Amino acid sequence: AAELGRRADLHARSSLQAETLLGSECRRLEPGLGTAVTAGFSAPLEAEVDPRALLPAISAAAESAGARIVSAEVSEIDSGAGVARLADGRTLAAGRVAICAGAWAGSDGLLLPQQRLPVRPVKGEILRLRAEPGHLPCERIIVGERFYIVPRAGGEVVLGATSEEGGFDMRVTAGAVHELLREAYRALPELAELELVETAAGLRPGSPDNAPIFGTLEGTAGPIVAAGLYRNGILLAPLLAAGFDALFASRELPAELIPLGPERFDRPGRVRQVQ
């Protein structure tokens, strides 16, 4: 009940359409829901995108616009010289350097010690199931306190995701698979009939105050950082693109990004909370 109230309040404060429902009303919308579902709310404007399809499309669009994509490990950033040194010995030079290293943004060696970002890895484990064509177990995204279920037109059903503080651990564990299946099955029993096709683990970039970090280090000429996006990297991509565009053109940042600058962290320690 508390989680439902939190989500409903978030939608209301964001002026997003939502309707609180009884369990029976939830089942009228999604007949496959089990009796364990006693309440919920409908958020018809909620949507999803497949990152595995989106990222190659963005890369192709960038290359068609003139970008050059180099796949290599970066060992060091020299922001003063505008140079990235690669692990294979090559260097890449640019007028501005942007650091978008995900969970590795706070790693040793990437930046100078005084520039190091307070970013930590937060592990998430996820499952992919497959339904028979035309027989998805639900039509809508279903979200519970400890899981989400995302049906896709091709028959894929994504089930996620755990949240674990454990360093750079990329193992898929039996306990996490069990937990996800157990919690999702209680809400949508038909999941038990689907084929389990993939288990995976990834690392989200977390920050001390759980808010994103965006802006420049060392004043206006320093490297630009986009870090600490946690679960919301894809969702925030359009806003971050507008922020990069503003900084590259020496314009003012969008108002939403101004409180998120790295200067709110008095490295190595104190944090000013973002409201």
C-alpha positions as CSV (number, residue, x, y, z in Angstrom):
1,A,0.0,0.0,0.0
2,A,2.8,2.4,0.8
3,E,4.5,1.8,-2.5
4,L,1.3,2.3,-4.4
5,G,0.8,5.5,-2.5
6,R,4.3,6.7,-3.4
7,R,3.9,6.0,-7.1
8,A,0.4,7.6,-7.2
9,D,1.8,10.7,-5.5
10,L,4.7,10.8,-7.9
11,H,2.3,10.7,-10.9
12,A,0.1,13.4,-9.3
13,R,3.0,15.7,-8.6
14,S,4.2,15.2,-12.2
15,S,0.7,15.9,-13.6
16,L,0.7,12.4,-15.2
17,Q,-2.6,10.6,-15.8
18,A,-3.2,7.8,-13.3
19,E,-6.2,6.1,-11.7
20,T,-6.3,4.2,-8.4
21,L,-7.9,0.8,-8.8
22,L,-9.3,-2.1,-6.7
23,G,-7.9,-5.5,-7.3
24,S,-11.0,-6.5,-9.2
25,E,-10.6,-3.5,-11.4
26,C,-7.0,-4.4,-12.1
27,R,-8.1,-7.9,-13.3
28,R,-10.7,-6.4,-15.6
29,L,-7.9,-4.6,-17.4
30,E,-5.5,-7.6,-17.2
31,P,-7.4,-10.8,-16.7
32,G,-4.2,-12.8,-16.1
33,L,-3.5,-11.1,-12.8
34,G,-3.7,-13.3,-9.8
35,T,-5.8,-12.9,-6.6
36,A,-2.6,-11.7,-4.8
37,V,-3.2,-8.4,-6.5
38,T,-5.5,-6.5,-4.2
39,A,-5.1,-2.9,-5.4
40,G,-3.2,-0.9,-8.1
41,F,-3.3,2.1,-10.3
42,S,-3.5,2.5,-14.1
43,A,-1.0,4.8,-15.7
44,P,-1.9,4.8,-19.4
45,L,0.9,7.2,-20.4
46,E,3.6,4.8,-19.2
47,A,5.7,3.3,-22.0
48,E,8.9,1.3,-22.6
49,V,11.7,1.1,-25.1
50,D,14.0,-1.7,-25.9
51,P,17.6,-0.5,-25.2
52,R,19.0,-3.3,-27.3
53,A,17.2,-1.9,-30.4
54,L,17.6,1.8,-29.4
55,L,21.4,1.9,-28.9
56,P,22.4,0.6,-32.3
57,A,19.9,3.0,-33.9
58,I,21.4,5.9,-32.0
59,S,24.9,4.8,-33.0
60,A,23.9,4.6,-36.7
61,A,22.2,8.0,-36.5
62,A,25.4,9.5,-35.0
63,E,27.6,8.0,-37.6
64,S,25.4,9.2,-40.4
65,A,25.7,12.7,-38.9
66,G,29.5,12.5,-39.0
67,A,30.4,11.0,-35.7
68,R,33.3,8.5,-35.5
69,I,32.8,5.7,-33.1
70,V,35.9,3.9,-31.7
71,S,35.4,0.8,-29.6
72,A,38.3,0.6,-27.1
73,E,39.1,0.8,-23.4
74,V,40.0,4.2,-22.1
75,S,42.8,4.1,-19.5
76,E,43.2,7.8,-18.8
77,I,41.6,11.2,-19.5
78,D,43.8,14.2,-19.8
79,S,41.2,16.9,-19.8
80,G,43.7,19.7,-19.9
81,A,45.1,18.5,-23.2
82,G,41.7,17.3,-24.4
83,V,43.1,13.8,-24.9
84,A,41.8,10.3,-24.1
85,R,44.5,7.6,-23.8
86,L,43.4,4.1,-24.8
87,A,44.6,0.9,-23.2
88,D,46.1,-0.2,-26.6
89,G,48.4,2.8,-26.6
90,R,46.5,5.0,-29.0
91,T,45.3,8.5,-28.1
92,L,42.2,10.4,-29.2
93,A,42.1,14.2,-29.2
94,A,39.1,16.5,-29.0
95,G,38.1,20.0,-28.3
96,R,35.9,18.9,-25.4
97,V,35.9,15.7,-23.4
98,A,32.7,14.1,-22.1
99,I,32.8,11.2,-19.6
100,C,29.8,8.9,-19.7
101,A,31.4,5.8,-18.1
102,G,28.3,4.4,-16.3
103,A,29.2,2.4,-13.2
104,W,32.9,2.9,-14.0
105,A,32.7,6.7,-13.8
106,G,34.3,6.7,-10.4
107,S,37.1,4.2,-11.2
108,D,40.7,4.8,-10.3
109,G,42.8,6.3,-13.1
110,L,40.1,7.6,-15.3
111,L,40.3,11.1,-13.7
112,L,42.7,12.9,-11.4
113,P,42.2,11.9,-7.7
114,Q,40.7,15.4,-7.0
115,Q,38.2,14.9,-9.9
116,R,37.1,11.4,-9.0
117,L,33.3,11.1,-9.0
118,P,31.5,9.4,-6.1
119,V,29.8,6.8,-8.4
120,R,29.3,3.2,-7.3
121,P,28.0,0.1,-9.1
122,V,24.5,-1.2,-8.2
123,K,23.9,-4.7,-9.6
124,G,20.7,-5.6,-11.3
125,E,19.7,-9.0,-12.4
126,I,17.0,-9.5,-15.2
127,L,15.3,-12.4,-16.9
128,R,13.9,-12.7,-20.4
129,L,11.0,-15.0,-21.1
130,R,9.3,-16.0,-24.4
131,A,5.6,-16.4,-25.0
132,E,4.0,-18.1,-28.0
133,P,3.3,-15.6,-30.8
134,G,0.0,-13.9,-30.1
135,H,-0.2,-15.2,-26.6
136,L,1.4,-12.7,-24.3
137,P,0.5,-13.1,-20.7
138,C,-0.4,-9.4,-20.4
139,E,-0.9,-6.4,-22.6
140,R,0.4,-3.7,-20.3
141,I,3.6,-3.1,-18.3
142,I,3.0,-4.5,-14.8
143,V,5.0,-3.1,-12.0
144,G,5.2,-4.3,-8.4
145,E,7.3,-3.3,-5.4
146,R,10.0,-5.8,-6.3
147,F,9.6,-6.5,-10.0
148,Y,8.4,-5.3,-13.3
149,I,7.0,-7.3,-16.3
150,V,7.4,-5.8,-19.8
151,P,5.6,-7.6,-22.6
152,R,6.9,-6.9,-26.2
153,A,5.1,-7.4,-29.5
154,G,7.5,-10.1,-30.7
155,G,6.7,-12.4,-27.8
156,E,9.5,-11.4,-25.5
157,V,8.6,-10.7,-21.8
158,V,11.2,-8.9,-19.7
159,L,11.2,-9.5,-16.0
160,G,13.3,-7.4,-13.7
161,A,15.1,-6.3,-11.8
162,T,17.0,-6.8,-8.5
163,S,19.0,-4.0,-6.9
164,E,22.1,-5.2,-5.1
165,E,25.0,-3.3,-3.5
166,G,28.0,-5.6,-4.1
167,G,30.7,-3.9,-6.2
168,F,31.5,-5.0,-9.7
169,D,29.9,-8.4,-9.4
170,M,28.3,-9.5,-12.7
171,R,27.3,-13.0,-11.7
172,V,23.7,-14.2,-12.2
173,T,22.6,-15.9,-8.9
174,A,20.1,-18.6,-8.3
175,G,18.6,-16.5,-5.4
176,A,17.9,-13.5,-7.6
177,V,16.3,-15.6,-10.4
178,H,14.1,-17.3,-7.7
179,E,13.1,-14.0,-6.2
180,L,12.1,-12.4,-9.5
181,L,10.1,-15.4,-10.6
182,R,8.4,-15.8,-7.3
183,E,7.3,-12.2,-7.0
184,A,6.2,-11.9,-10.6
185,Y,4.4,-15.3,-10.5
186,R,2.3,-14.2,-7.6
187,A,1.1,-11.2,-9.6
188,L,0.8,-13.0,-13.0
189,P,0.7,-16.8,-12.6
190,E,0.7,-17.5,-16.4
191,L,4.4,-16.6,-16.4
192,A,5.1,-20.1,-15.2
193,E,4.2,-21.4,-18.7
194,L,6.7,-19.3,-20.6
195,E,10.1,-20.3,-21.8
196,L,13.1,-18.9,-19.9
197,V,15.5,-17.8,-22.6
198,E,18.0,-15.5,-20.9
199,T,19.3,-14.5,-17.5
200,A,21.6,-11.5,-17.2
201,A,23.2,-9.1,-14.8
202,G,24.3,-5.5,-15.3
203,L,25.6,-2.6,-13.2
204,R,23.7,0.7,-12.7
205,P,25.7,3.8,-11.7
206,G,24.5,5.1,-8.3
207,S,25.4,8.4,-6.6
208,P,25.5,9.2,-2.9
209,D,22.2,11.1,-3.1
210,N,20.7,8.9,-5.8
211,A,20.4,11.8,-8.2
212,P,22.2,12.1,-11.5
213,I,25.5,14.0,-11.9
214,F,25.7,16.3,-14.9
215,G,28.0,19.3,-15.6
216,T,31.6,20.3,-16.0
217,L,34.5,19.6,-13.7
218,E,36.9,22.4,-12.9
219,G,34.8,25.2,-14.3
220,T,33.5,25.8,-17.7
221,A,36.6,24.4,-19.6
222,G,36.8,21.1,-17.7
223,P,35.5,17.7,-18.9
224,I,31.8,17.2,-19.0
225,V,30.4,14.4,-16.9
226,A,27.1,12.5,-17.1
227,A,27.1,10.0,-14.3
228,G,25.0,8.5,-11.5
229,L,21.9,7.9,-13.7
230,Y,21.1,4.7,-11.9
231,R,17.9,3.2,-13.5
232,N,17.1,6.2,-15.6
233,G,19.8,6.6,-18.3
234,I,17.5,5.9,-21.3
235,L,14.7,7.9,-19.8
236,L,16.9,11.0,-19.3
237,A,18.7,10.7,-22.6
238,P,16.8,13.5,-24.4
239,L,17.4,15.9,-21.4
240,L,21.1,15.0,-21.3
241,A,21.4,15.5,-25.0
242,A,20.0,19.0,-24.6
243,G,22.5,19.6,-21.8
244,F,25.5,18.5,-23.9
245,D,24.3,20.7,-26.7
246,A,24.1,23.7,-24.4
247,L,27.6,23.1,-22.9
248,F,29.2,22.5,-26.3
249,A,27.7,25.8,-27.5
250,S,28.5,27.7,-24.3
251,R,24.8,28.3,-23.5
252,E,22.9,28.0,-20.2
253,L,21.9,24.5,-19.2
254,P,18.3,23.5,-19.1
255,A,16.8,24.4,-15.7
256,E,16.3,20.8,-14.7
257,L,20.0,20.0,-15.0
258,I,21.4,23.0,-13.0
259,P,21.0,21.5,-9.5
260,L,22.7,18.2,-10.7
261,G,26.3,19.6,-11.1
262,P,29.3,17.7,-9.7
263,E,30.1,20.7,-7.6
264,R,27.5,19.6,-5.0
265,F,30.0,16.9,-3.9
266,D,32.8,18.3,-1.8
267,R,35.1,15.4,-2.9
268,P,35.9,13.1,-1.4
269,G,33.0,13.4,1.0
270,R,30.2,15.8,1.7
271,V,27.0,15.7,-0.3
272,R,24.4,18.5,-0.7
273,Q,21.0,16.9,-1.3
274,V,19.2,17.6,-4.5
275,Q,15.5,18.4,-4.0
